Amino acid sequence: MNLREWISQELVFGQFFERIEKRNTVLHAFGKTVLRPDGSIQGPPRIHGWTWSAVGDVLIWNSITGQVVAGFNGNVFIGESPLLLGSPPGSTDKYFLFPYVSIRHASAKVLYVISSHVAYGKPREVLLSQMLAIGVPPGNIWVTVAGSNNAGIRVVDGITFSHVAENGYEYTGLLDIVKHDVECDLVFLLHDTCHVGPQFHSLVQEQPYSLRIDYMPVLGEGLFNIGLYRKDFLVGIFGFLESLMGISKQRAIDIELDRTSEGFRHWAKVSSNFLCEFGHKKGIRFPYDPKVGRNTMYLVGADMYKFYSLGNENKTA
């Protein structure tokens, strides 16, 4: 690594986990950071006041009190992308840095896939109107409608609707994309019981594309399976996706939460949360009927809401 090449450019910073038994890597992203020429570090609140220096090819980070908090001297590659690893003194923890290039700047195509059902017409219509209002291109929206009597594809006002007979909950939309080999680089999976805010599209487009991350859920726990998937990753697990058609709701939940070592974090060689240290907020709202309340989780990192039934603490639709 030539350290000088990394000065003044945006980097992604976070904690590195390597799960040997599952042969995969988990990146917990904290946010973007910049090594300024004056030795200061611009980044998320947790590193406020930190500084950097270099000893040969070793990058040293110091806390606001001057203590060494990490020494970056390990250089690994994920695909062809460099990942710089470092550890605090006397600790086995590992932190990472890699150059940041956004999905937008890489001109990568994101296909927004709504996994829906014939019985959820109203939520689907509300979500689609919101997506169009914030500028998501109609040609980048694919709606899979499970439980349909008449299978087939139709395009309405530029949006593709794919009607399928089978039902595997949100996994139906992912399988549908692979079966039809829809042209895209990334898939962003939504449920029809989601609402999106004005920043949704831009936040998705700001996620990193400079590293081959197979699966990037909005929340690190992978709740709802909402997030970004590399298209070639989905193609590689086609058999697994196909096996999920007709599964029970409980098994769908168990897979979502990786209780059975079948979740996407298990299959992905490299997974990460969304770019920034964003979390979620809970509450109760009435999104479709003023008399019917639903649990609400606001996913801050993507400016979106997920609604699910009251009393359902498994965080499912």
C-alpha angles and dihedrals in degrees: 000000000000102000093198090066090061097053116107095005125108115261133185113239130195149110123301124218125182115196102202095184091055095035094229141114127232120200116197102199118210096183145271122319138182128207102218120211091241091063097257123124123226113204150102120338094263091070098043110149096011120140136199137217136172131233104188106306093339116105112212122199119199129195124236088269092054097254118140108251100173142002114205110205105130118095119192133163131228102197103318095329121105119233118191114210128198139169137207114250111279094004134110091212115116130209127193141209128189134167113271121231115162128225088246095054092045089054089228116165117239117198112204106216120195112197105207144158134226090249093058102066098133097050089046093053092048093051094047093051090052093049093051091046092058094048106263103156111246090226089061094057122090121180119196111199110198125200093036121157093211114047118208146098127267132173118219119184089338095309117116118226116193114193116202133175098218125079127208096154112239091349088069092074093050093050090046091057092052094046092053093039090226112200111250142108098225137020122213109200121212132173118230086241092070132102122203128212130216094272096049099098095043093047091053091048090052094061115112121268098172092090126053098246108171098195129020114177117193087235119044091229089061094236113181090000086259112156147063127325128184109240093226090052090056090048089053093056096043092126092054093049091048091053090059097066109113095014122149121261091245092056090048088055093047091052092047091055092042091239091142098040088250100104122117091257086063095050097042117089088206124022133170141174119245116293103266135050092260123146137180141267128215133213144123124274140169102228100162109013125028088218098049117070123198133193109257131205118187111208102209096191092063101026092239140125129224119200125201137167121289111256092025103117093170087084097237135135 
